């Protein structure tokens, strides 16, 4: 990995390998790393008033844009809940006769659409303006649409970074945060994907549009499915990548094992790597078991002071859950695991502060995931598979660990039920996506009756910007042209023992 990439990854691990959802929220912000600190692409300062401004885009490019706001109830089911102001940025179309507005739905939950479109997806957004207005909609609880007060990280001693230690810590911290926010008048029960979908329909009305098109990734596709279920007659067409179904908030550990076996097969292309690692999943299991039984101490900074963290195998599983999202960081696995297996735990030093930064509750991401929940049948399947899976239940943390922490918020089986979708759809996936594995995406894709699929060989979760031909396919699709099933290819990742 290039020095610059390693530096970016080092400062961004909180948003990549440790927070399950923050990885997806930040996806697409950096190349070759998975994410980038907030300040890198933030509009400085972000305008708080409606009206035109210069939007700062990727690699020093900028463009004219317009900031807008509209109000919605924080919880539409509670007439006593307050109104909150939601924010969006409109990029005006250059077309003589624009089509329906294209609303970008960021991943996460917790991602900022405005930040995502300031990253490597900026050129795609600019190209889509040839078709219609592009709307970067910052969902409730994010960016200028966030009205949940920030909570300081606890000043108590940090927990052991084991499965038991982190689970107990997060459940207690989340319960305390929920109680404090509710006491302060925040309607936390309003932070769920159904109300998020209703916000999109309110945005449509605010824009004066009969219909909208949806362009989303990861959790943004989970949100798009809810929009199609609740307001499908107000949606024209959808382009969705890295699909997450209605009952896929928690990914199946067995699906991730399939991806890791695929990666193990790729190691055979390099005889030196294959000789050093005859069986990658076996090496990973060995490291996880060893560290979970005997966590290692590393020094980090928390609340501005040095602190000792005890890093167990579960923390390594969390880290790996982020690294497998995209090939650019997937290639780090052999070197990291060989070092840890040999007892060279100093390789964790550069990630120390990011482990520390894991400790904290944002509000919106956790509430959204808890409300989307998991069906009893899938939960039983996940827990059965996790007993032998390489990453166990770590990939989905803090779900399903938070289940039941706050009663009465689950949206139920009707929310998670599949649906028949007749809207024109362009569905994109990367074959090395370790966050939304291909087998899980295939299940979601089966719900679409009028779909074209774009599969990018050797691409990961951030598939929109992975291959140069994707942009043209998106423009053609939103223009209403027929797009056939397409298979694109990238070179396979090159693994290193360093």
SULSULTA-V963423 format. One record per residue. N is the residue number from 0. RES is the residue in one letter. PSI is psi in whole degrees, 0 to 359 (none if undefined). OMEGA is omega in whole degrees, -180 to 180 (999 if undefined). Layout:
BEGIN
N_RES_PSI_OMEGA / N_RES_PSI_OMEGA
END
This chain:
BEGIN
0_X_139_179 / 1_X_153_-178 / 2_X_318_-180 / 3_X_321_179 / 4_X_319_179 / 5_X_321_180 / 6_X_315_179 / 7_X_316_-180 / 8_X_320_-178 / 9_X_318_-179 / 10_X_350_-174 / 11_X_7_-174 / 12_X_331_177 / 13_X_324_-176 / 14_X_0_-178 / 15_X_293_-168 / 16_X_338_-173 / 17_X_308_178 / 18_X_115_-180 / 19_X_312_-175 / 20_X_332_180 / 21_X_329_174 / 22_X_311_-176 / 23_X_329_177 / 24_X_322_-175 / 25_X_356_-173 / 26_X_136_177 / 27_X_4_-176 / 28_X_340_-177 / 29_X_148_173 / 30_X_127_10 / 31_X_358_179 / 32_X_174_-175 / 33_X_332_-175 / 34_X_174_-179 / 35_X_150_179 / 36_X_154_-174 / 37_X_319_-171 / 38_X_343_-172 / 39_X_320_-178 / 40_X_11_-179 / 41_X_148_172 / 42_X_123_-169 / 43_X_112_-12 / 44_X_157_179 / 45_X_129_-179 / 46_X_137_179 / 47_X_357_178 / 48_X_149_177 / 49_X_148_176 / 50_X_180_-177 / 51_X_151_174 / 52_X_171_177 / 53_X_120_-179 / 54_X_125_-178 / 55_X_119_-175 / 56_X_190_-174 / 57_X_137_175 / 58_X_42_174 / 59_X_3_178 / 60_X_149_175 / 61_X_170_-177 / 62_X_162_175 / 63_X_141_179 / 64_X_173_-180 / 65_X_126_177 / 66_X_136_178 / 67_X_161_180 / 68_X_154_170 / 69_X_161_-176 / 70_X_145_176 / 71_X_159_172 / 72_X_143_178 / 73_X_325_172 / 74_X_107_-176 / 75_X_342_-179 / 76_X_353_-177 / 77_X_105_-178 / 78_X_346_180 / 79_X_350_-176 / 80_X_154_-177 / 81_X_167_172 / 82_X_142_176 / 83_X_150_-178 / 84_X_124_179 / 85_X_147_-171 / 86_X_148_174 / 87_X_163_173 / 88_X_130_-180 / 89_X_127_174 / 90_X_109_-171 / 91_X_141_-180 / 92_X_149_174 / 93_X_2_-178 / 94_X_148_177 / 95_X_322_178 / 96_X_86_-176 / 97_X_148_173 / 98_X_190_178 / 99_X_146_178 / 100_X_139_178 / 101_X_112_-177 / 102_X_120_179 / 103_X_128_-179 / 104_X_112_-177 / 105_X_162_179 / 106_X_191_180 / 107_X_251_2 / 108_X_153_-179 / 109_X_355_180 / 110_X_152_177 / 111_X_122_177 / 112_X_320_-179 / 113_X_324_179 / 114_X_320_-180 / 115_X_319_-178 / 116_X_355_172 / 117_X_352_-179 / 118_X_211_-178 / 119_X_349_176 / 120_X_359_179 / 121_X_313_179 / 122_X_326_178 / 123_X_315_178 / 124_X_316_-179 / 125_X_321_179 / 126_X_322_-180 / 127_X_341_176 / 128_X_341_175 / 129_X_343_-176 / 130_X_315_-172 / 131_X_172_169 / 132_X_141_172 / 133_X_130_-176 / 134_X_116_173 / 135_X_103_-174 / 136_X_113_175 / 137_X_112_-173 / 138_X_158_178 / 139_X_136_180 / 140_X_7_180 / 141_X_149_173 / 142_X_224_178 / 143_X_357_174 / 144_X_9_-177 / 145_X_121_179 / 146_X_26_175 / 147_X_119_-178 / 148_X_141_179 / 149_X_139_178 / 150_X_134_176 / 151_X_151_176 / 152_X_140_180 / 153_X_140_179 / 154_X_6_177 / 155_X_174_179 / 156_X_138_-179 / 157_X_152_178 / 158_X_168_168 / 159_X_136_-179 / 160_X_59_173 / 161_X_172_-180 / 162_X_315_-179 / 163_X_317_-177 / 164_X_313_-179 / 165_X_324_179 / 166_X_312_-180 / 167_X_318_-179 / 168_X_312_-176 / 169_X_321_180 / 170_X_313_-179 / 171_X_316_-179 / 172_X_319_-180 / 173_X_317_178 / 174_X_317_178 / 175_X_318_180 / 176_X_314_180 / 177_X_315_-180 / 178_X_317_-180 / 179_X_316_-180 / 180_X_318_180 / 181_X_318_178 / 182_X_329_-180 / 183_X_2_176 / 184_X_9_177 / 185_X_128_-179 / 186_X_79_-178 / 187_X_336_179 / 188_X_345_178 / 189_X_352_-177 / 190_X_80_176 / 191_X_168_-171 / 192_X_332_176 / 193_X_315_180 / 194_X_328_174 / 195_X_319_177 / 196_X_320_177 / 197_X_328_176 / 198_X_322_-180 / 199_X_320_179 / 200_X_324_174 / 201_X_323_176 / 202_X_317_178 / 203_X_313_179 / 204_X_319_179 / 205_X_324_180 / 206_X_350_-179 / 207_X_29_-177 / 208_X_140_175 / 209_X_321_-180 / 210_X_163_173 / 211_X_157_167 / 212_X_152_-179 / 213_X_135_178 / 214_X_109_-172 / 215_X_167_180 / 216_X_142_173 / 217_X_238_177 / 218_X_330_177 / 219_X_333_176 / 220_X_325_174 / 221_X_317_177 / 222_X_319_179 / 223_X_321_178 / 224_X_321_177 / 225_X_321_177 / 226_X_318_179 / 227_X_324_-180 / 228_X_322_-173 / 229_X_327_-174 / 230_X_39_-175 / 231_X_330_-179 / 232_X_352_179 / 233_X_11_179 / 234_X_135_180 / 235_X_299_-180 / 236_X_162_-175 / 237_X_139_171 / 238_X_115_-170 / 239_X_137_-179 / 240_X_150_177 / 241_X_62_-169 / 242_X_139_173 / 243_X_114_-175 / 244_X_176_-176 / 245_X_329_179 / 246_X_35_-179 / 247_X_23_174 / 248_X_322_174 / 249_X_119_-178 / 250_X_152_-180 / 251_X_125_178 / 252_X_326_-180 / 253_X_328_178 / 254_X_324_177 / 255_X_323_176 / 256_X_322_177 / 257_X_317_178 / 258_X_318_-179 / 259_X_327_174 / 260_X_324_176 / 261_X_316_178 / 262_X_318_179 / 263_X_322_177 / 264_X_325_179 / 265_X_332_179 / 266_X_334_-177 / 267_X_344_179 / 268_X_340_179 / 269_X_108_-176 / 270_X_325_-179 / 271_X_318_179 / 272_X_318_180 / 273_X_320_-180 / 274_X_323_-179 / 275_X_331_-178 / 276_X_86_179 / 277_X_331_-176 / 278_X_98_-177 / 279_X_311_179 / 280_X_322_179 / 281_X_319_177 / 282_X_315_-179 / 283_X_315_179 / 284_X_319_-179 / 285_X_315_180 / 286_X_314_-179 / 287_X_313_-178 / 288_X_319_-178 / 289_X_314_-177 / 290_X_330_178 / 291_X_325_179 / 292_X_328_-178 / 293_X_81_-179 / 294_X_149_179 / 295_X_150_-179 / 296_X_133_171 / 297_X_155_-179 / 298_X_133_179 / 299_X_179_176 / 300_X_127_-180 / 301_X_129_-177 / 302_X_35_176 / 303_X_6_-177 / 304_X_153_178 / 305_X_144_-179 / 306_X_148_177 / 307_X_127_177 / 308_X_142_176 / 309_X_107_-173 / 310_X_114_178 / 311_X_181_-180 / 312_X_328_180 / 313_X_323_177 / 314_X_323_177 / 315_X_322_176 / 316_X_320_177 / 317_X_314_-180 / 318_X_314_-179 / 319_X_327_178 / 320_X_332_175 / 321_X_321_-176 / 322_X_331_-177 / 323_X_0_-177 / 324_X_321_-175 / 325_X_148_-177 / 326_X_329_-176 / 327_X_332_178 / 328_X_340_174 / 329_X_325_-176 / 330_X_348_179 / 331_X_343_-171 / 332_X_311_-177 / 333_X_311_-178 / 334_X_317_-179 / 335_X_313_-176 / 336_X_325_175 / 337_X_318_180 / 338_X_314_-179 / 339_X_323_179 / 340_X_330_179 / 341_X_3_179 / 342_X_9_-180 / 343_X_71_-176 / 344_X_357_176 / 345_X_345_177 / 346_X_343_179 / 347_X_351_-174 / 348_X_317_-177 / 349_X_345_179 / 350_X_3_-170 / 351_X_310_-177 / 352_X_334_179 / 353_X_326_171 / 354_X_317_-180 / 355_X_321_-177 / 356_X_350_174 / 357_X_332_-174 / 358_X_105_180 / 359_X_151_-179 / 360_X_126_180 / 361_X_323_179 / 362_X_290_-176 / 363_X_309_-177 / 364_X_315_-178 / 365_X_318_-179 / 366_X_317_180 / 367_X_313_-179 / 368_X_318_-179 / 369_X_320_180 / 370_X_319_178 / 371_X_322_169 / 372_X_206_-179 / 373_X_140_179 / 374_X_151_179 / 375_X_320_-179 / 376_X_316_-179 / 377_X_323_179 / 378_X_317_179 / 379_X_320_179 / 380_X_315_-180 / 381_X_314_-177 / 382_X_328_177 / 383_X_314_-179 / 384_X_326_-176 / 385_X_336_-178 / 386_X_331_-178 / 387_X_355_-176 / 388_X_152_-177 / 389_X_317_-178 / 390_X_3_178 / 391_X_227_178 / 392_X_11_-174 / 393_X_328_-175 / 394_X_328_-173 / 395_X_0_-175 / 396_X_134_12 / 397_X_31_170 / 398_X_141_6 / 399_X_15_-176 / 400_X_332_-179 / 401_X_356_-178 / 402_X_130_178 / 403_X_357_-179 / 404_X_324_175 / 405_X_114_-176 / 406_X_154_170 / 407_X_10_-178 / 408_X_347_-178 / 409_X_133_-177 / 410_X_347_171 / 411_X_176_-173 / 412_X_331_177 / 413_X_321_178 / 414_X_319_-175 / 415_X_352_-178 / 416_X_141_177 / 417_X_167_-180 / 418_X_164_175 / 419_X_126_-175 / 420_X_120_-179 / 421_X_3_178 / 422_X_146_172 / 423_X_133_-175 / 424_X_138_171 / 425_X_118_-173 / 426_X_123_-175 / 427_X_143_-179 / 428_X_150_174 / 429_X_140_-175 / 430_X_345_177 / 431_X_35_177 / 432_X_110_-179 / 433_X_359_180 / 434_X_319_174 / 435_X_83_-172 / 436_X_153_-174 / 437_X_320_-178 / 438_X_324_177 / 439_X_319_179 / 440_X_324_179 / 441_X_322_179 / 442_X_319_179 / 443_X_316_-177 / 444_X_331_-179 / 445_X_342_180 / 446_X_345_-177 / 447_X_126_-178 / 448_X_337_-176 / 449_X_68_-172 / 450_X_153_165 / 451_X_137_-179 / 452_X_137_176 / 453_X_113_179 / 454_X_125_-180 / 455_X_108_-180 / 456_X_129_178 / 457_X_13_170 / 458_X_161_180 / 459_X_214_-177 / 460_X_322_-177 / 461_X_64_-168 / 462_X_337_-178 / 463_X_318_-176 / 464_X_7_-173 / 465_X_325_-174 / 466_X_136_-175 / 467_X_338_-178 / 468_X_348_-179 / 469_X_319_-178 / 470_X_313_-179 / 471_X_322_178 / 472_X_320_178 / 473_X_316_-180 / 474_X_314_-180 / 475_X_318_-179 / 476_X_310_-179 / 477_X_340_175 / 478_X_348_179 / 479_X_5_179 / 480_X_155_177 / 481_X_131_177 / 482_X_122_-179 / 483_X_162_170 / 484_X_134_-173 / 485_X_138_174 / 486_X_118_179 / 487_X_163_-176 / 488_X_141_173 / 489_X_158_177 / 490_X_147_178 / 491_X_152_180 / 492_X_150_178 / 493_X_116_-175 / 494_X_152_-179 / 495_X_146_176 / 496_X_354_-177 / 497_X_none_999
END
